[in-house]
Amino acid sequence: MKISGNVLIASFVSIIALLIIILIGLFLLGKTQKFSKLQIIGFFAFFAGNALAISNFLRNGRAPELTAWAIFILLAALLFYYKDKNLDYKFLLFIPLFSFLMLSHFATAILFGIFLLGFFLIKSWKEKLYITACSVTSLALISFWLIPLLRGFSTTYVSTLNYAVRFYDNGLFSLGLNLILPIATIILFALYWKQKNYSKEELLFYSPIIALSLLIAIRFTPLIPILDKLYPGPPAIFLIFFSLLFLFNLEFKSKYLPALLIIGLALCSITINLYSTELFPGRTQFQQEVIDIIPHIDAKYIVAGEGPEFLNWGIYTFASIYYNKQTPWGGWQTTAYTSDYQQQVESTYDALMSSNCIEFDKKLEKLNGNEVLGLGQMCRTLSVCGFKEKISTESVCLYEIDI
């Protein structure tokens, strides 16, 4: 059942709702840490308003990952509540939250597992069994999804991807995320640990997080199984979370100064992003031509060629959301397909790009496709191939593949 009937409104409301859940989670977390309201507001402002968060959750609209971070913070509040207390029946809340986290975003779930390890290490053997039982139950609840995923993972296209190589990027922003931030996290922990009189329990609790920080700083995570499935964004948000936690636990002459400084940095980040982001960008002539042709698509189609702007994946997504059009490709992602299927689609596209018309016709038919939305010079190729033109504009065309 449709509520708004508009994907933009639904996405906006979802993101606002998730940010509210994050704020509530941070208030619960703040109570366990005896944070002031100003510190909690500062924590929220920087966690949600730093440049990486704005890019991931607002510009790119990664609602599933934002959902995962909202659950992560609720789970963090739960773990910190029981950090220095014996576990009781209320800890059973862990089970549905952890299940939901694993369903929401795999990278955030891996990072939470690292955090959970530290919690596990400081507990008694009886409590370790309780935590293990809760974790196994969480896995059992999502077994309907998890077992098929694990069985078929090696055949999926996503298994061939290597996003971990992004940790080797030497760009300024990447160095900030993958080198400066991990080192800052280690330094803040050292100050926090000193303030705790070098407590062995504190060291044990945070040791997995510090170990991860060190591994990221020395660029070692891409070489370690499971950690090699991570990419820079989620670990950076993870380390921002703990850096803020350590910072606000430090004693300063003015307890308000760190919070005010963090709020100031968050406001600077938001201001810069507002200044550099066009809130309501107008459509170019090329974009409007594409939008005008999409309603004429009547079968599974592919986009081929290059226009003045590279937005092929955006075309697929727009057409799917607003006009329910189908394509052999995915929307923004193709990671759900098997490697074999991915190769079939790529070879079909390559056949067209090399003007191998008959071969392209056969391959597209095998994929149950029958139309091509051509961009730029591709329209001439489609015409030379003898395909049937349905509609065309100055830079865009739609052809039915029928030789």
C-alpha positions in Angstrom: 0.0 0.0 0.0 1.3 3.4 -1.0 1.5 6.1 1.7 3.2 9.0 0.0 3.4 7.7 -3.6 6.7 9.5 -3.9 10.0 7.9 -3.4 11.7 11.2 -2.6 9.3 11.9 0.2 9.5 8.4 1.5 13.3 8.5 1.5 13.4 11.9 3.2 11.0 10.9 6.0 12.9 7.6 6.5 16.2 9.5 6.9 14.7 12.0 9.4 13.1 9.1 11.4 16.4 7.3 11.5 18.3 10.4 12.7 15.7 10.7 15.4 16.3 7.1 16.5 20.1 7.8 16.5 19.5 10.8 18.7 17.4 8.7 21.1 20.1 6.0 21.1 22.8 8.6 21.9 20.7 9.9 24.8 20.5 6.3 26.2 24.2 5.9 25.6 24.9 9.3 27.2 23.1 8.1 30.4 25.5 5.2 30.7 28.5 7.5 30.2 27.1 10.4 32.4 27.3 12.8 29.5 25.7 16.2 29.8 22.9 17.2 27.3 25.4 19.4 25.6 27.8 16.5 25.1 25.0 14.3 23.7 24.0 17.1 21.3 27.6 17.5 20.3 28.0 13.8 19.8 24.9 13.7 17.6 25.8 16.8 15.7 29.2 15.5 14.6 28.2 11.9 14.1 25.4 12.9 11.8 26.8 16.1 10.4 30.4 15.2 9.5 31.3 15.3 5.8 31.3 11.5 5.4 27.9 11.1 7.0 26.4 13.9 4.8 27.9 12.3 1.7 26.8 8.8 2.5 23.3 9.3 4.0 22.1 12.6 2.5 23.7 12.9 -0.9 23.9 9.2 -1.7 20.8 8.3 0.2 22.2 5.1 1.8 19.2 4.5 4.1 20.0 0.8 4.7 23.4 1.7 6.1 21.9 4.6 8.1 19.4 2.1 9.5 22.3 -0.1 10.5 24.0 2.7 12.4 20.8 3.6 14.2 20.6 -0.1 15.4 24.3 -0.1 16.1 23.9 2.9 18.5 21.0 1.2 20.3 23.1 -1.9 20.7 26.1 0.1 21.9 23.8 1.7 24.5 22.8 -1.8 25.6 26.4 -3.1 25.8 27.6 0.0 27.8 24.6 -0.4 30.1 25.8 -3.9 31.0 29.5 -3.2 30.7 29.9 -3.0 34.5 26.8 -4.9 35.4 25.7 -8.6 35.4 23.6 -9.6 32.5 19.9 -10.2 33.2 16.7 -11.0 31.2 16.7 -7.5 29.7 19.8 -8.3 27.7 17.5 -10.5 25.5 16.7 -7.2 23.6 20.1 -7.9 22.0 18.6 -10.8 19.9 16.2 -8.9 17.7 18.4 -5.8 17.4 21.4 -7.9 16.3 19.3 -9.8 13.8 18.0 -6.5 12.4 21.5 -5.1 12.2 22.8 -8.1 10.2 19.9 -7.8 7.8 20.5 -4.1 7.3 24.2 -3.7 6.4 26.9 -6.3 6.3 29.9 -3.9 6.9 28.3 -2.3 10.0 27.5 -5.8 11.3 31.1 -6.8 11.0 32.2 -3.7 12.8 29.7 -4.3 15.6 31.1 -7.9 15.9 34.5 -6.3 16.7 32.9 -4.2 19.4 31.0 -7.2 20.7 34.2 -9.1 21.0 35.6 -6.6 23.5 32.3 -6.9 25.6 32.6 -10.7 25.4 36.2 -10.7 26.7 35.4 -8.8 29.9 32.5 -11.0 31.0 32.5 -14.1 33.2 32.2 -17.6 31.6 28.6 -17.8 32.6 27.9 -14.5 30.9 30.0 -15.5 27.9 27.6 -18.5 27.4 24.6 -16.1 27.6 26.1 -13.8 25.0 26.9 -16.7 22.8 23.4 -18.1 23.1 21.9 -14.7 22.3 24.2 -14.3 19.2 23.3 -17.8 17.9 19.6 -17.1 18.4 20.0 -13.9 16.4 21.7 -15.9 13.6 18.9 -18.5 13.7 16.2 -15.9 13.3 17.7 -14.7 10.0 18.8 -18.2 8.8 16.1 -18.0 6.1 18.3 -15.3 4.5 21.7 -16.1 5.8 22.0 -19.8 4.8 21.2 -19.2 1.1 23.5 -16.2 1.1 26.4 -18.2 2.4 25.7 -21.1 0.2 25.6 -19.1 -3.0 28.0 -16.3 -2.1 31.0 -17.7 -4.0 29.0 -17.6 -7.2 27.8 -14.0 -6.9 29.2 -11.0 -8.6 29.8 -9.3 -5.3 32.3 -12.0 -4.3 34.5 -10.9 -7.1 34.6 -7.3 -6.0 37.5 -5.9 -4.0 36.4 -2.6 -2.4 39.1 -3.1 0.3 41.7 -1.7 -2.2 40.2 1.7 -1.4 42.2 1.6 1.8 45.3 2.1 -0.4 44.1 5.4 -1.9 46.5 8.2 -1.2 44.1 11.1 -1.8 43.9 13.7 0.9 40.4 12.8 2.1 41.2 9.1 2.1 44.4 9.7 4.1 42.3 11.5 6.6 39.9 8.6 6.9 42.4 5.7 6.8 45.4 7.2 8.5 44.8 10.3 10.6 41.4 9.1 12.0 42.8 5.7 13.3 45.8 7.4 14.8 43.6 10.0 16.5 41.4 7.2 17.9 44.4 5.5 19.4 45.7 8.7 20.9 42.3 9.6 22.4 42.1 6.0 23.8 45.5 6.4 25.4 44.5 9.6 27.1 41.2 7.9 28.2 43.1 4.8 29.5 45.5 7.0 31.4 42.6 8.7 33.1 41.2 5.3 34.0 44.6 4.5 35.7 45.6 2.0 33.0 42.7 -0.3 33.9 43.3 -3.8 32.5 39.5 -4.3 32.0 39.3 -1.0 30.0 42.2 -2.2 27.8 40.6 -5.6 27.3 37.2 -4.1 26.4 38.6 -1.6 23.8 41.4 -3.8 22.6 39.6 -5.1 19.4 38.8 -1.5 18.5 42.3 -0.3 19.0 43.6 -3.3 17.0 41.3 -2.4 14.1 42.5 1.2 14.3 46.1 0.0 14.0 45.3 -2.4 11.2 43.6 0.3 9.2 46.5 2.8 9.8 49.1 0.3 8.5 46.8 -0.7 5.6 46.6 -4.3 6.7 42.8 -4.9 6.7 42.6 -5.9 3.0 44.8 -8.9 3.8 42.7 -10.3 6.6 39.6 -12.6 5.8 36.3 -10.9 6.7 38.0 -7.6 7.2 38.9 -7.7 3.5 35.1 -7.2 2.9 35.2 -3.8 4.5 35.7 -0.5 2.6 36.8 2.9 4.1 33.4 4.5 4.8 31.9 2.3 7.6 35.1 1.8 9.6 35.6 5.6 9.5 32.1 6.2 11.0 32.9 3.4 13.5 36.1 5.1 14.6 34.4 8.5 14.7 31.9 7.0 17.1 34.6 5.8 19.5 36.8 8.9 19.1 33.8 11.0 20.3 33.2 8.6 23.1 36.8 8.8 24.3 36.9 12.6 23.9 33.8 13.3 25.9 35.0 11.0 28.7 38.2 13.0 29.1 38.3 15.5 31.9 38.9 19.2 30.9 39.0 22.4 32.9 35.9 23.4 31.1 33.6 20.4 30.5 31.7 22.4 27.9 34.7 23.3 25.7 35.1 19.9 23.8 31.3 19.7 23.2 31.2 23.3 21.9 34.2 22.7 19.7 32.7 19.5 18.2 29.4 21.3 17.6 31.3 24.1 15.9 33.1 21.6 13.6 29.8 20.0 12.8 28.2 23.3 11.9 31.3 24.1 9.7 30.9 20.8 7.9 27.1 21.4 7.4 27.7 24.9 6.2 30.4 23.9 3.7 28.2 21.1 2.3 25.2 23.5 2.0 27.4 26.0 0.2 28.8 23.4 -2.2 25.6 21.5 -2.8 22.8 22.7 -5.1 19.7 21.9 -3.2 17.3 21.9 -6.2 19.5 21.3 -9.3 17.8 22.0 -12.6 17.7 19.4 -15.4 19.9 19.8 -18.4 18.5 19.4 -21.9 20.1 16.0 -22.2 18.6 14.8 -19.0 15.2 16.0 -20.0 15.5 14.2 -23.4 16.2 11.0 -21.5 13.2 11.5 -19.2 10.9 12.2 -22.1 11.9 8.9 -23.8 11.7 6.6 -20.8 7.8 6.3 -20.9 8.1 4.8 -24.4 10.1 1.8 -23.2 7.9 -1.3 -23.5 10.3 -4.2 -22.8 13.5 -5.1 -21.0 16.1 -2.6 -22.2 19.7 -1.6 -21.8 21.3 1.9 -21.9 24.3 2.1 -24.3 26.5 4.9 -25.5 27.8 8.1 -23.9 26.0 11.4 -23.7 27.2 14.8 -22.4 27.0 13.4 -18.9 27.6 9.9 -17.6 24.4 8.9 -15.9 23.6 5.4 -17.3 23.0 3.9 -13.8 21.0 6.9 -12.9 18.7 6.3 -15.9 18.2 2.7 -14.8 17.3 3.8 -11.3 15.0 6.6 -12.4 13.2 4.5 -14.9 12.7 1.7 -12.4 11.4 3.9 -9.6 9.1 6.2 -11.5 8.0 4.1 -14.5 8.6 0.5 -13.3 10.9 -0.3 -16.3 13.0 -3.4 -16.2 16.5 -4.1 -17.4 19.0 -7.0 -17.5 21.2 -4.8 -15.3 20.4 -3.9 -11.7 19.6 -0.3 -10.6 22.5 1.3 -8.9 24.0 -2.1 -8.1 24.6 -5.4 -9.9 25.9 -7.2 -6.9 22.9 -9.5 -6.5 23.6 -11.4 -9.7 25.8 -14.5 -10.2 29.2 -14.0 -11.8 28.0 -16.0 -14.9 25.0 -13.8 -15.4 27.2 -10.6 -15.0 29.5 -11.9 -17.7 26.5 -12.6 -20.0 25.2 -9.0 -19.6 28.7 -7.5 -20.1 29.4 -9.6 -23.2 26.0 -8.5 -24.6 26.9 -4.8 -24.0 30.4 -5.4 -25.5 28.9 -6.9 -28.7 26.8 -3.8 -29.3 29.8 -1.5 -28.5 31.8 -3.3 -31.1 28.9 -3.1 -33.6 28.5 -6.9 -33.7 24.8 -6.5 -34.4 23.7 -10.1 -35.0 25.6 -11.3 -32.0 24.1 -8.6 -29.9 20.6 -9.4 -31.0 21.1 -13.1 -30.0 22.6 -12.3 -26.6 20.0 -9.7 -25.7 17.2 -12.0 -26.7 18.7 -14.7 -24.4 18.5 -12.1 -21.5 14.9 -11.5 -22.4 15.7 -8.0 -23.6 14.3 -6.3 -26.6 15.1 -2.5 -26.6 18.1 -0.2 -26.3 18.0 3.4 -25.1 20.9 4.9 -27.1 23.0 7.9 -26.2 24.9 10.1 -28.5 26.7 8.3 -31.3 25.2 5.0 -30.3 22.0 6.0 -32.1 23.9 5.9 -35.4 25.2 2.4 -34.6 21.7 1.2 -33.8 20.5 2.6 -37.1 23.3 1.0 -39.1 22.5 -2.3 -37.4 19.1 -2.1 -39.0 17.2 -2.1 -35.7 13.7 -0.5 -35.5 13.7 3.1 -34.3 10.8 3.9 -31.9 11.5 7.5 -31.0 14.5 9.8 -31.0 15.6 13.3 -30.0 18.7 15.3 -30.6 21.0 13.2 -28.3 18.9 10.2 -27.2 17.0 7.4 -29.1 15.0 4.3 -28.4 15.4 1.3 -30.7 13.6 -2.1 -30.8 16.0 -4.9 -31.4 14.5 -6.9 -34.3 16.6 -7.8 -37.3 
